[in-house]
């Protein structure tokens, strides 16, 4: 999973529109990751076709994105993979001094 996809899904702990996702990702990464509209909407479209998010409109006609059960399952697996990666990096970082 790309870092962009990871942070988009991570930001969807509650349904949000595109601009809200962009701002949440900036908040989560202390502005290190700034998503452009082309990047975010391309990724959201792929996630929708993969079944990881669903799209609906609210009363203000904004497009709202929500993570699906499949998306949550994928995130749990990715978080587990990242925990393993982090653990191994910490265990072996001294080998690179």
C-alpha positions as CSV (number, residue, x, y, z in Angstrom):
1,X,0.0,0.0,0.0
2,X,1.3,3.4,-0.8
3,X,1.8,6.0,1.9
4,X,-0.9,8.2,0.2
5,X,-3.4,5.4,0.2
6,X,-2.5,4.5,3.8
7,X,-3.1,8.0,5.1
8,X,-6.3,8.5,3.1
9,X,-7.8,5.3,4.7
10,X,-6.3,6.2,8.1
11,X,-8.1,9.6,7.9
12,X,-11.4,8.0,7.3
13,X,-12.1,7.1,10.9
14,X,-15.3,9.0,10.2
15,X,-16.8,9.9,6.8
16,X,-15.3,12.9,5.1
17,X,-15.2,14.9,1.9
18,X,-12.1,15.3,-0.2
19,X,-10.9,18.6,1.3
20,X,-11.5,17.2,4.8
21,X,-9.3,14.2,4.0
22,X,-6.6,16.5,2.7
23,X,-6.6,18.5,5.9
24,X,-6.7,15.4,8.1
25,X,-3.7,13.9,6.3
26,X,-1.8,17.1,6.8
27,X,-2.7,17.1,10.5
28,X,-1.7,13.4,10.9
29,X,1.7,14.0,9.2
30,X,2.5,17.4,10.7
31,X,2.2,18.8,7.1
32,X,4.9,16.5,5.8
33,X,2.4,15.0,3.3
34,X,0.4,17.5,1.3
35,X,-2.0,15.8,-1.1
36,X,-2.9,17.5,-4.3
37,X,-6.4,17.1,-5.7
38,X,-5.3,14.9,-8.6
39,X,-3.5,12.5,-6.3
40,X,-6.3,12.2,-3.8
41,X,-9.2,11.9,-6.2
42,X,-7.3,9.3,-8.3
43,X,-6.6,7.3,-5.2
44,X,-10.1,7.6,-4.0
45,X,-11.5,6.4,-7.3
46,X,-9.2,3.4,-7.2
47,X,-10.2,2.6,-3.6
48,X,-13.9,2.9,-4.6
49,X,-13.4,0.4,-7.5
50,X,-11.5,-1.9,-5.1
51,X,-14.4,-1.8,-2.6
52,X,-12.3,-0.2,0.2
53,X,-14.5,2.9,0.4
54,X,-18.1,3.9,-0.5
55,X,-19.2,7.2,-1.8
56,X,-22.4,9.1,-1.1
57,X,-23.7,12.7,-1.0
58,X,-24.9,14.6,2.0
59,X,-27.6,17.2,2.1
60,X,-25.1,19.9,0.9
61,X,-24.3,17.8,-2.2
62,X,-20.7,17.3,-1.2
63,X,-19.2,13.9,-2.0
64,X,-18.6,12.0,1.2
65,X,-16.2,9.1,1.5
66,X,-16.6,6.3,4.0
67,X,-14.4,3.3,4.7
68,X,-16.0,-0.2,4.1
69,X,-15.5,-3.4,6.1
70,X,-13.0,-4.5,3.4
71,X,-11.1,-1.2,3.8
72,X,-11.0,-1.8,7.6
73,X,-9.7,-5.3,7.1
74,X,-7.0,-4.0,4.7
75,X,-6.0,-1.3,7.2
76,X,-5.7,-3.8,10.0
77,X,-3.4,-6.0,7.8
78,X,-1.3,-3.0,6.8
79,X,-1.0,-1.8,10.4
80,X,0.3,-5.2,11.3
81,X,2.8,-5.2,8.5
82,X,4.0,-1.8,9.5
83,X,4.4,-2.9,13.1
84,X,6.5,-5.8,12.0
85,X,8.6,-3.5,9.8
86,X,9.1,-1.1,12.7
87,X,10.0,-3.8,15.1
88,X,12.6,-5.3,12.7
89,X,14.0,-1.8,12.0
90,X,14.5,-1.1,15.7
91,X,16.0,-4.5,16.4
92,X,18.6,-4.1,13.6
93,X,19.2,-0.4,13.4
94,X,22.5,-0.8,15.3
95,X,23.9,-2.9,12.4
96,X,24.0,0.3,10.3
97,X,26.2,2.4,12.6
